[in-house]
Amino acid sequence: MIVVTGATGTIGQTLVPLLAEAGQDVVAVSRRPRPEGLAAGIRHARADVGNGASMRPVLGGADAFFILLGGELNAHGESPDALLGAARDAGVGRIVLLSSQVGSTRPEAPSHARLRDFEAAVRASGADFTILRPGGFASNALAWAEPVRARRTISAPFGDVALPVVDPADIAEVAAVALCEEGHAGRTYTLTGPEAIGPRRQAAVISQALGEDIAFVELSRAQARAHMVQFMPEEVVDGTLDVLGAPLPAEQAISPDVRNLLGRPARPFGDWVARNLPAFR
């Protein structure tokens, strides 16, 4: 049995069906009631990955466990030992943690301290573990969907600073491999897209896919921060803007891990746009 947290999110919505189609017994975990789109044959558990006690009954009998914190849990919450202790007591033998590339490129960054703590706890858990460190998500462009629909405008800071954003579908496929196949214990994988692309060029890709002109407005760092703190913890906002505005060479590099693990190139940003174009119409 494989327990998947974040099952209703960007990665989980792809990962859960992938595992089910591969014949795995999957338990999809979310904090909300069973989502309407979840296939009838897939079990759902209502629990909170940020509350180890709530996860204990879910983890009973599990062979593998996918941990995705997400949202405010990336910055605040109970000790990782609560969740990892529940997994250890349940006898979970394999753990795959979704972390972040910033955990390695900026080891002192306060914005990613909690993910580093989870990495350490997973390594010390006694289970076979795999850590996934993606860079920025292509799906972050969904933040532009409403202004594109309403005003045909995209606003973002650092318009020409390029990063190799990764398609969440690729992250889900890599997670499925690590959860189901042997040979990944003790490994850490960096997941990126196949090319570095900045916000201005991303806007151009969306514009071309829509067949309509989309205006790009470059924000100052202060303007971007004022917007982002409305829905993200301040320390995470500052760390994110540091990466977006002044990426390190390692953060702009193309990782071969998606290709090596999946046997095909990572999906480019345009593929993600094509699949999600209705959101921008």
FENVEN-V681176 format. One record per helix or strand of 3 or more residues. SS is the DSSP state (H for helix, E for strand). FROM is the first residue (numbers start at 0). LEN is the number of residues. If there is no record, write none. Layout:
SS_FROM_LEN, SS_FROM_LEN
//
This chain:
E_1_3, H_11_10, E_25_5, E_42_4, H_51_8, E_63_4, H_70_4, H_79_10, E_93_5, H_101_4, H_109_14, E_127_7, H_137_14, E_152_5, H_167_13, E_186_5, H_198_12, E_214_5, H_220_8, H_233_12, H_248_4, H_256_6, H_268_7, H_276_4
//
